[in-house]
């Protein structure tokens, strides 16, 4: 683990112990830490992708339904930067729209495939439209620099229907999530330290709060209904990527997918959520 991430874990541990959380519970929760990639338009890390670059697709690929948010060069990512079975090369294209009724999709272009440039603005998303132009202005184009990050469960358990997903473990884990949120907010190069035009993107990890729930769980259970014998079987859904789009009040796009579909490159099976908090 990099010194930066060791320092973050140490800060979480120290604050949790200061609050009287039992040491055994603290260490159990810290054992849930997962590697993740934080991509920002500022920083001195290697360039691994770009925000709103040209849309390059094979000739036989369908036109995307939504604007391109980010293109990730998989070959530029270190192999262990996440614990996801990401492609070793090629480009991962993340499409979406950071609005209340937004949606999105994922496309993958293998290395060596001949591509052609497509229209950057799909029908209905013209920059000549005043509202669309405002969104584009808040998502500036630019390279994405990598920070090797670390992730812990971010959301708290919320009382509600039987299908409400708890955090792993017992009640102390809710308190640990509160500690994590506070520490993460003070990390100088973390996902919430951005100012101006840095448009952070997360790959892997647990992701951040999606209206109080784990985004991967919500992606697996879009209807929110419990199964016949209790909570539904949500499979092995994971957060593929998360984008904080700079919209006034906050708008976040989550791309989630089952690990098996990711391994088999079935990106059409991904689910996309947009959490808009005006």
C-alpha positions as CSV (number, residue, x, y, z in Angstrom):
1,X,0.0,0.0,0.0
2,X,1.3,3.4,-0.9
3,X,2.4,5.8,1.9
4,X,-0.5,8.1,1.0
5,X,-3.1,5.4,1.6
6,X,-1.3,4.1,4.8
7,X,-1.6,7.6,6.2
8,X,-5.4,7.7,5.4
9,X,-6.0,4.3,7.1
10,X,-4.0,5.4,10.1
11,X,-6.1,8.6,10.4
12,X,-9.3,6.6,10.2
13,X,-8.0,4.2,12.9
14,X,-6.9,6.9,15.2
15,X,-10.1,8.9,14.9
16,X,-12.2,5.7,15.4
17,X,-10.3,4.7,18.5
18,X,-10.6,8.3,19.8
19,X,-14.4,8.0,19.6
20,X,-14.3,4.8,21.7
21,X,-15.0,2.3,18.9
22,X,-13.5,-1.1,20.1
23,X,-10.2,-1.8,18.4
24,X,-11.3,-5.2,17.2
25,X,-14.3,-3.6,15.3
26,X,-12.0,-0.9,13.9
27,X,-9.5,-3.5,12.5
28,X,-12.4,-5.7,11.1
29,X,-13.8,-2.7,9.2
30,X,-10.5,-1.6,8.0
31,X,-10.0,-5.1,6.6
32,X,-12.8,-4.2,4.1
33,X,-10.5,-1.7,2.3
34,X,-10.3,-2.1,-1.4
35,X,-8.0,-0.5,-4.0
36,X,-9.5,2.0,-6.4
37,X,-8.4,4.6,-8.9
38,X,-9.1,8.3,-8.6
39,X,-8.8,10.2,-11.9
40,X,-8.7,14.0,-11.9
41,X,-7.9,16.7,-14.4
42,X,-5.3,18.1,-12.2
43,X,-2.3,16.5,-10.6
44,X,1.1,15.0,-11.5
45,X,0.0,11.4,-11.9
46,X,0.2,9.5,-15.2
47,X,-2.5,10.3,-17.8
48,X,-4.8,7.4,-18.2
49,X,-7.8,8.8,-20.0
50,X,-9.7,12.0,-20.9
51,X,-13.0,13.7,-20.2
52,X,-15.2,14.4,-23.2
53,X,-12.7,13.5,-25.9
54,X,-13.6,12.3,-29.4
55,X,-16.0,9.4,-29.7
56,X,-14.0,6.6,-31.5
57,X,-15.9,3.4,-32.2
58,X,-15.7,0.5,-34.6
59,X,-17.7,0.9,-37.8
60,X,-20.2,-1.8,-36.9
61,X,-20.8,-0.4,-33.4
62,X,-24.1,1.4,-32.7
63,X,-24.1,5.1,-32.1
64,X,-24.2,5.9,-28.4
65,X,-27.4,7.3,-27.0
66,X,-25.7,9.6,-24.6
67,X,-22.7,12.0,-24.6
68,X,-19.3,10.6,-23.9
69,X,-18.2,11.5,-20.3
70,X,-14.8,9.8,-20.2
71,X,-12.6,7.4,-22.2
72,X,-10.2,5.3,-20.1
73,X,-7.0,3.8,-21.6
74,X,-7.0,0.4,-19.9
75,X,-3.4,-0.3,-20.8
76,X,-2.3,2.9,-18.9
77,X,-3.9,1.6,-15.6
78,X,-1.6,-0.4,-13.3
79,X,-2.9,-4.0,-13.1
80,X,-3.6,-3.8,-9.3
81,X,-5.1,-0.3,-9.2
82,X,-8.5,-1.9,-8.5
83,X,-9.6,-5.4,-7.6
84,X,-11.9,-5.5,-10.7
85,X,-11.2,-7.8,-13.7
86,X,-10.8,-4.8,-16.0
87,X,-9.5,-5.3,-19.6
88,X,-5.7,-5.2,-19.8
89,X,-5.8,-2.9,-22.9
90,X,-8.3,-1.2,-25.2
91,X,-10.5,1.7,-24.2
92,X,-13.4,1.8,-21.8
93,X,-16.0,4.5,-22.8
94,X,-18.4,5.8,-20.2
95,X,-21.5,7.6,-21.5
96,X,-24.1,9.5,-19.5
97,X,-25.9,12.7,-18.6
98,X,-25.7,14.2,-15.1
99,X,-29.3,15.3,-14.8
100,X,-32.2,14.2,-12.6
101,X,-33.6,12.1,-15.4
102,X,-30.2,11.2,-16.8
103,X,-29.0,7.7,-17.7
104,X,-26.0,6.2,-19.5
105,X,-24.2,3.3,-21.0
106,X,-20.7,1.6,-21.2
107,X,-18.9,0.6,-24.3
108,X,-15.5,-1.2,-24.7
109,X,-13.2,-0.9,-27.7
110,X,-10.6,-3.7,-27.8
111,X,-7.0,-2.8,-28.7
112,X,-6.1,-3.0,-32.3
113,X,-9.7,-2.6,-33.6
114,X,-10.1,-0.1,-36.4
115,X,-12.2,2.8,-35.2
116,X,-13.9,5.9,-36.7
117,X,-14.9,9.1,-35.1
118,X,-18.6,9.6,-34.4
119,X,-20.7,12.6,-33.7
120,X,-19.8,13.9,-30.3
121,X,-23.3,15.1,-29.4
122,X,-26.1,12.5,-29.8
123,X,-29.6,13.6,-30.8
124,X,-31.2,15.5,-28.0
125,X,-27.9,16.7,-26.5
126,X,-26.9,19.5,-28.8
127,X,-24.6,22.2,-27.4
128,X,-26.9,24.7,-29.2
129,X,-29.5,23.9,-26.6
130,X,-29.2,26.3,-23.7
131,X,-29.6,23.7,-21.0
132,X,-27.2,21.2,-22.6
133,X,-24.7,24.0,-23.1
134,X,-24.8,24.7,-19.4
135,X,-24.0,21.0,-18.6
136,X,-21.2,20.8,-21.2
137,X,-19.7,24.0,-19.7
138,X,-19.5,22.3,-16.3
139,X,-17.8,19.3,-17.7
140,X,-14.7,20.7,-19.3
141,X,-12.6,18.6,-21.7
142,X,-9.2,17.5,-20.5
143,X,-6.8,14.7,-19.6
144,X,-7.3,12.5,-16.6
145,X,-4.4,11.9,-14.2
146,X,-4.3,8.9,-11.9
147,X,-4.1,8.8,-8.2
148,X,-3.8,5.3,-6.7
149,X,-6.5,5.4,-4.0
150,X,-8.2,3.3,-1.4
151,X,-11.9,2.8,-0.7
152,X,-14.0,1.8,2.3
153,X,-17.8,1.5,2.7
154,X,-19.1,5.1,2.6
155,X,-22.8,4.9,3.2
156,X,-24.5,4.5,6.5
157,X,-27.3,2.0,7.3
158,X,-30.6,3.7,6.8
159,X,-33.8,2.5,8.5
160,X,-36.4,1.5,6.0
161,X,-38.0,-1.4,4.2
162,X,-36.8,-5.0,4.7
163,X,-34.7,-4.7,1.5
164,X,-32.6,-1.8,2.9
165,X,-29.0,-3.1,2.7
166,X,-26.9,-2.8,5.9
167,X,-23.2,-2.4,6.0
168,X,-21.1,-5.4,6.7
169,X,-21.1,-6.2,10.5
170,X,-22.8,-4.8,13.5
171,X,-23.8,-1.3,14.5
172,X,-20.2,-0.1,15.1
173,X,-19.7,-0.2,11.3
174,X,-22.1,2.6,10.9
175,X,-20.0,4.7,13.2
176,X,-16.9,3.7,11.2
177,X,-18.6,4.9,8.0
178,X,-19.1,8.3,9.7
179,X,-15.4,8.4,10.5
180,X,-14.5,7.5,7.0
181,X,-16.7,10.2,5.5
182,X,-15.1,12.8,7.7
183,X,-11.5,11.7,7.1
184,X,-12.1,11.4,3.3
185,X,-13.4,14.9,3.2
186,X,-10.1,16.2,4.5
187,X,-7.8,14.2,2.2
188,X,-6.0,17.0,0.2
189,X,-5.9,14.9,-3.0
190,X,-9.0,12.9,-2.4
191,X,-12.3,12.7,-4.4
192,X,-13.8,15.6,-2.6
193,X,-10.9,18.0,-2.6
194,X,-11.4,19.2,-6.1
195,X,-11.9,22.9,-6.9
196,X,-12.8,24.5,-10.2
197,X,-12.5,22.2,-13.2
198,X,-11.2,18.9,-12.0
199,X,-14.2,16.6,-12.6
200,X,-13.1,13.5,-10.6
201,X,-13.8,10.0,-11.7
202,X,-13.6,6.9,-9.5
203,X,-12.8,3.4,-10.8
204,X,-13.6,0.5,-8.5
205,X,-13.9,0.5,-4.8
206,X,-17.2,1.0,-3.0
207,X,-18.1,4.4,-4.4
208,X,-19.7,7.2,-2.5
209,X,-23.2,7.9,-1.2
210,X,-26.0,7.4,-3.6
211,X,-28.9,8.9,-1.7
212,X,-27.8,6.9,1.4
213,X,-27.2,3.6,-0.3
214,X,-24.4,1.6,-1.9
215,X,-24.6,2.3,-5.6
216,X,-23.7,-1.2,-6.6
217,X,-26.6,-2.6,-4.5
218,X,-29.0,-0.1,-6.0
219,X,-27.8,-1.0,-9.5
220,X,-28.7,-4.6,-8.8
221,X,-32.1,-3.8,-7.4
222,X,-33.5,-1.0,-9.5
223,X,-37.1,-1.8,-8.5
224,X,-36.3,-1.7,-4.8
225,X,-38.6,-4.7,-4.1
226,X,-37.7,-7.5,-1.8
227,X,-37.7,-11.1,-2.9
228,X,-40.3,-13.7,-2.0
229,X,-38.2,-14.9,0.9
230,X,-36.5,-11.7,1.9
231,X,-33.9,-9.5,0.2
232,X,-33.3,-10.2,-3.5
233,X,-30.2,-12.0,-4.6
234,X,-28.2,-9.1,-5.9
235,X,-25.3,-11.2,-7.3
236,X,-21.8,-9.9,-7.4
237,X,-22.5,-6.4,-8.5
238,X,-19.6,-3.9,-8.2
239,X,-19.0,-0.3,-8.9
240,X,-17.2,0.1,-12.2
241,X,-17.0,3.9,-12.3
242,X,-18.4,7.0,-10.6
243,X,-18.4,10.5,-12.0
244,X,-19.0,13.8,-10.1
245,X,-20.2,16.1,-12.8
246,X,-19.9,19.5,-11.4
247,X,-23.6,20.3,-11.7
248,X,-24.9,23.0,-9.4
249,X,-26.0,21.2,-6.2
250,X,-24.2,18.0,-7.2
251,X,-24.9,15.3,-9.8
252,X,-23.2,11.9,-9.7
253,X,-23.3,9.1,-12.4
254,X,-22.7,5.5,-11.3
255,X,-21.9,2.7,-13.7
256,X,-22.3,-0.7,-12.0
257,X,-21.9,-4.2,-13.3
258,X,-21.8,-7.8,-12.2
259,X,-18.2,-9.0,-11.8
260,X,-18.8,-11.9,-14.2
261,X,-20.2,-9.6,-16.9
262,X,-17.2,-7.4,-16.5
263,X,-14.8,-10.4,-16.8
264,X,-16.6,-11.6,-20.0
265,X,-16.7,-8.0,-21.4
266,X,-20.6,-7.9,-21.4
267,X,-20.7,-4.2,-20.9
268,X,-24.2,-4.0,-22.3
269,X,-25.3,-5.6,-19.0
270,X,-24.1,-2.6,-17.0
271,X,-26.6,-0.6,-15.0
272,X,-26.3,3.2,-14.8
273,X,-27.7,5.4,-12.0
274,X,-27.7,9.2,-11.7
275,X,-28.1,10.8,-8.3
276,X,-29.0,14.5,-8.7
277,X,-29.1,16.7,-5.6
278,X,-30.1,20.2,-6.7
